């Protein structure tokens, strides 16, 4: 795959080796990458401000944990979470802004997405650098950066507090460092440390050590480098998982041991989407890769340049398929290599039909933008609007019953209210409703989960409709208040 001259360039210590390019000059390349980064971070921050709901309890958890460690917000995180991401990356931003005045829930949620937006944008530049290290021309590397930036997974989740865009950037940094020959032990150690940092952001990313080691071995066959990567990972694990947990949880590796105990026990917590079979990602490859990316990869199928990036993407997907719980957002570490593979297909297409190649990039961007907005419009904006309504009630409620409380922001929006969480179901169980609203001043449910029986139970309990909330494509919410007359 690598010629002797290209191997020497990759091994020279230059992390972005000079591979033969066409008409794209270094200055124009830098301008294109800068423009791409500006557009990317601007749209992600715009997403974070505009779509203020939550997609699951995980994103809310980042916000509340960061507030607890920056402003004294009353919140205890889930014991299986490493607090590295919210405490180290988010809490300092919240603390700094809080000095200027009180943090509203909306502002806190927006600020919690800032590190994600910045790291995911940095990942675009790292994709370019990794593509260059794989002997791609500047044109192909820029196309890879564009295809990565336009992919719906990093684009949409880059505008949220979710952690995996951050761990993906750390992983790409590790991949890049793993190929520098000069001082292989030092650079390898730093690469391993970055993988450990990605693992501290989300434990499942620890499996990324395997493709990093394989990538380094393919490039150099240097045992010293492999040893450096392994040692760096071990040192990072001791510092970021052991000592950091000692500081935040009071015991070394406390969150990791809880993660193993809870998630891999015989009775793990229930999942809203259920467990997926091992082949789930492979069976739905079109959904998470995107149609344009997948077609371009098929175009590149017979190109030798695609072998290593495609193997990296496949290895990541296979490793993550062993985990019991599967979501498409978990695959973000594979997207850079999917994009590099697609860019190679774009290059082959460009050599035959340049206009169609240009249309392919435009279609990829259009699809990514559309899919990102569709995903973000489905967040819990209606429930957050209902939470604001509940918080503004006069007199304020002392206790509320909420179907799927995380969707409302829990104590973030209702800090002095006793919240009874009702598991979602369609239709709602009448007995569960009656028990939840007993003694509650108000309640809120997904409108589509309320049937005639549910409404009769609520009326018999003295609850009357006080508002209905529809925003974007999130689940509509109906708010009830206890009648006082």
Residue pairs with C-beta under 8 A, 6 or more apart in sequence:
1 304
1 305
1 307
1 308
2 10
2 135
2 219
6 17
6 19
6 135
7 219
9 17
9 18
9 19
10 17
10 133
10 135
10 179
10 181
10 219
11 179
11 180
11 181
11 219
11 220
12 181
12 182
13 180
13 181
13 182
13 183
14 180
15 129
15 133
15 176
15 177
15 179
15 180
16 128
16 129
16 132
16 133
17 132
17 133
17 135
19 132
19 135
19 136
19 137
19 138
20 137
21 137
21 138
21 139
22 137
22 138
22 139
24 32
24 137
24 138
24 139
24 142
26 138
29 138
29 142
32 142
33 124
33 125
33 128
33 142
33 145
36 124
36 145
36 146
36 149
37 121
37 124
37 125
39 149
40 120
40 121
40 124
40 149
40 155
40 158
41 117
41 118
41 121
43 155
43 159
44 113
44 116
44 117
44 120
44 121
44 155
44 158
44 159
45 110
45 113
45 114
45 117
45 159
46 159
47 156
47 158
47 159
47 160
47 372
47 376
48 109
48 110
48 113
48 114
48 117
48 159
48 160
49 110
50 376
51 159
51 376
51 377
51 379
51 381
51 472
52 106
52 109
52 110
52 381
52 384
53 379
53 380
53 381
53 382
53 383
53 384
53 407
53 471
53 472
53 474
54 60
54 379
54 380
54 383
54 384
54 406
54 407
54 409
55 160
55 162
55 375
55 378
55 379
55 380
56 272
56 406
57 406
58 162
58 163
59 112
59 160
59 161
59 162
60 406
60 409
60 410
60 412
61 77
61 78
61 81
61 86
62 85
62 86
62 90
62 112
62 161
62 162
62 163
63 86
63 90
63 108
63 109
63 112
63 161
63 412
64 73
64 75
64 77
64 410
64 411
64 412
65 75
65 77
65 81
65 83
65 86
65 87
65 90
65 91
66 86
66 87
66 90
66 91
66 94
66 108
66 112
67 73
67 75
67 91
67 94
67 103
67 108
67 412
68 74
68 75
68 76
68 77
69 83
69 86
69 87
69 91
70 90
70 91
70 92
70 94
70 95
70 98
71 94
71 95
71 98
71 103
73 411
73 415
74 411
74 415
75 411
77 83
77 86
79 249
79 254
79 255
79 258
79 262
80 255
80 258
80 259
80 261
80 262
80 263
81 255
82 200
82 201
82 203
82 240
82 241
82 244
82 245
82 255
82 256
83 244
83 248
83 249
83 255
84 197
84 200
84 201
84 240
84 244
85 115
85 163
85 166
85 200
85 201
85 202
86 112
87 248
89 115
89 166
90 111
90 112
90 114
90 115
90 161
93 111
93 112
93 114
93 115
94 103
94 108
94 111
94 112
97 103
97 107
97 111
103 111
105 409
105 412
105 413
108 412
109 161
109 409
109 412
112 161
113 159
113 160
113 161
115 166
116 157
116 158
116 159
116 160
116 161
116 162
116 163
116 165
116 166
117 158
117 159
119 165
119 166
119 168
119 169
119 170
120 154
120 157
120 158
120 165
120 166
120 168
120 169
121 158
122 169
123 148
123 154
123 165
123 168
123 169
123 172
123 336
124 145
124 148
124 149
125 145
126 169
126 172
126 173
126 176
126 336
127 141
127 144
127 145
127 148
127 172
127 336
127 339
127 340
128 141
128 142
128 144
128 145
129 141
129 176
130 172
130 175
130 176
130 336
130 340
131 140
131 141
131 144
131 145
131 309
131 340
131 343
132 138
132 141
133 176
133 179
134 305
134 308
134 309
134 340
135 305
136 144
136 305
136 340
136 343
136 344
136 347
137 347
139 347
139 350
140 343
140 344
140 346
140 347
141 343
143 343
143 346
143 347
143 361
144 336
144 339
144 340
144 342
144 343
145 339
146 361
146 364
146 365
147 293
147 296
147 339
147 342
147 343
147 346
147 361
147 364
148 154
148 335
148 336
148 339
148 340
149 155
150 364
150 365
150 367
150 368
150 369
151 290
151 293
151 335
151 338
151 339
151 364
151 368
152 290
152 367
152 368
152 371
152 372
152 375
153 288
153 328
153 329
153 331
153 332
153 335
154 165
154 168
154 332
154 335
155 368
155 369
155 372
156 371
156 372
156 373
156 375
156 376
157 164
157 165
157 329
157 332
158 165
159 372
159 376
160 376
162 329
163 201
163 202
164 201
164 202
164 205
164 329
164 330
164 332
164 333
165 332
166 198
166 201
167 197
167 198
167 199
167 201
167 202
167 205
167 208
167 332
167 333
168 198
168 332
168 333
168 335
168 336
170 194
170 195
170 197
170 198
170 201
171 194
171 195
171 198
171 205
171 208
171 212
171 333
172 336
173 191
173 194
174 190
174 191
174 192
174 194
174 195
174 198
174 208
174 212
175 191
175 211
175 212
175 215
175 312
176 191
177 187
177 188
177 190
177 191
177 194
178 187
178 188
178 191
178 212
178 215
178 216
178 219
178 225
178 229
179 215
179 216
179 219
179 220
180 187
181 220
181 222
184 220
184 222
184 224
184 225
184 228
185 224
185 225
185 227
185 228
185 231
186 228
187 225
187 228
188 216
188 224
188 225
188 226
188 227
188 228
188 229
188 231
188 232
189 228
189 229
189 231
189 232
189 235
190 232
191 212
191 216
191 228
191 229
191 232
192 209
192 212
192 228
192 229
192 230
192 231
192 232
192 233
192 234
192 235
192 236
193 232
193 233
193 235
193 236
194 232
194 236
195 205
195 206
195 208
195 209
195 212
195 229
195 232
195 233
195 236
196 206
196 232
196 233
196 234
196 235
196 236
196 237
196 239
196 240
196 241
197 236
197 240
198 205
198 206
198 208
198 333
199 205
199 206
199 208
199 209
199 236
199 237
199 240
199 241
200 236
200 240
200 241
200 244
203 256
203 259
204 320
204 323
204 330
205 333
207 316
207 319
207 320
207 322
208 316
208 319
208 333
209 229
209 230
209 233
210 315
210 319
211 312
211 315
211 316
211 319
212 229
213 226
213 229
213 230
214 312
214 315
215 308
215 312
216 222
216 225
216 226
216 229
217 226
218 308
241 252
241 253
241 255
241 256
242 252
242 253
243 252
245 251
245 252
245 253
245 254
245 255
245 256
246 252
246 254
249 255
262 268
262 269
263 269
263 324
263 325
264 324
268 324
271 325
272 424
273 327
275 324
275 325
275 326
276 325
276 326
278 321
278 322
279 321
280 321
280 326
281 288
281 317
281 320
281 321
281 326
281 331
282 317
282 321
284 328
285 294
286 294
287 328
288 328
288 331
289 297
289 338
290 364
290 367
290 368
290 371
291 367
292 342
292 360
292 363
292 364
292 367
293 338
293 339
293 342
293 364
294 342
295 345
295 360
296 341
296 342
296 343
296 344
296 345
296 346
296 349
296 360
296 364
297 306
297 310
297 338
297 341
297 342
297 345
298 345
299 345
299 346
299 348
299 349
300 306
300 341
300 342
300 344
300 345
300 347
300 348
301 345
303 344
303 345
303 348
305 344
306 341
306 344
306 345
309 337
309 340
309 341
309 344
310 337
310 341
312 334
312 337
313 334
313 337
313 338
313 341
316 331
316 333
316 334
316 337
317 331
317 334
320 326
320 330
320 331
320 333
320 334
323 330
342 364
346 357
346 360
346 361
349 356
349 357
349 360
350 357
374 473
376 472
377 472
377 473
377 474
378 472
378 473
378 474
379 472
379 474
380 406
380 407
380 408
380 474
380 475
381 471
381 472
381 474
382 469
382 470
382 471
382 472
382 474
382 475
382 476
382 477
383 404
383 407
383 408
383 409
383 444
383 469
383 474
383 475
383 477
384 407
384 408
384 409
384 413
385 469
385 471
385 477
386 408
386 444
386 467
386 469
386 477
386 479
387 408
387 409
387 413
387 414
387 444
388 413
389 467
389 469
389 479
390 397
390 400
390 408
390 413
390 414
390 417
390 442
390 444
390 479
391 413
391 414
391 417
393 442
393 481
396 416
396 417
397 417
397 440
397 441
397 442
397 481
398 417
398 418
398 441
399 417
399 418
399 419
399 420
399 439
399 440
399 441
400 414
400 417
400 418
400 419
400 420
400 440
400 441
400 442
400 443
400 444
401 419
401 420
401 422
401 433
401 436
401 437
401 440
401 442
401 443
401 444
402 408
402 419
402 420
402 421
402 422
402 443
402 444
403 422
403 423
403 424
403 428
403 444
403 445
403 446
403 449
404 421
404 422
404 423
404 424
404 446
405 419
405 421
405 422
407 475
408 414
408 444
410 419
411 417
411 419
420 436
420 440
422 428
422 432
422 433
422 436
422 445
423 432
424 446
424 449
425 432
425 449
426 446
426 448
426 449
427 449
427 450
427 451
427 453
427 454
428 445
428 449
428 450
428 451
428 454
430 453
430 454
430 457
433 445
433 454
433 457
433 458
433 461
434 457
434 460
434 461
436 443
437 443
437 458
437 461
437 463
437 480
438 461
440 482
441 481
441 482
442 463
442 466
442 479
442 480
442 481
442 482
443 458
443 463
443 479
443 480
444 477
444 478
444 479
444 480
445 454
445 477
445 478
445 480
446 475
446 476
446 477
446 478
447 468
447 475
447 476
447 477
447 478
448 475
448 476
450 478
458 480
462 482
462 483
463 480
463 481
463 482
463 483
464 480
464 481
464 482
464 483
465 478
465 479
465 480
466 479
466 480
466 481
467 478
467 479
468 476
468 477
468 478
468 479
469 476
469 477
469 478
469 479
470 476
